């Protein structure tokens, strides 16, 4: 199962890079900003946050997404910056998962992937949200180090499903 929500975000939030997600009441838009290379992005100047949630199942293999595209006949920025991604893999057993994320500042769907965050949930349990943020300085982008998180599942058959969540923070193309 894959759920996709696109947030057009507006007001300032005190914890810009905090590991906690900003959640809104039903019908409200969460508020968020992102500072990249000295520019503060909000919904008004092009910040777009795309959240995806996928159910994790034991023995189900790798889930997630690679954010990469290349127009025919062009030199890909992957050669310099790499590709942004968020994915989850089963680690050693059907009750332990590891998540990996990277933001590379590469162009995807007409915007740059400036930040990638991820976390797991299972019923009322939530893992720590971790983020990877690319940097922009002096006219060039630098990929983030890979962020990692983990989550211990359960073998109880009637337990709530484990869900891998990830968000991409997308900003207008600059440099």
ABEGO torsion letter per residue (X at the ends): XBBBBBBBBABBBABAABABBBBBBBGBBBBBBBBBGGBBBBAAAGBBBBBBBBBBBBGAEBBEBBBBBBBBGBBBAAAAAEBBBBBBBBBGBAABBBBBBBBAGBBBGGBBBABBBBBBBBEABBBBBBBBBBBBBGGBBBBBBBBBBBBBBBABAABBBBBBBBBBBBBBBBX
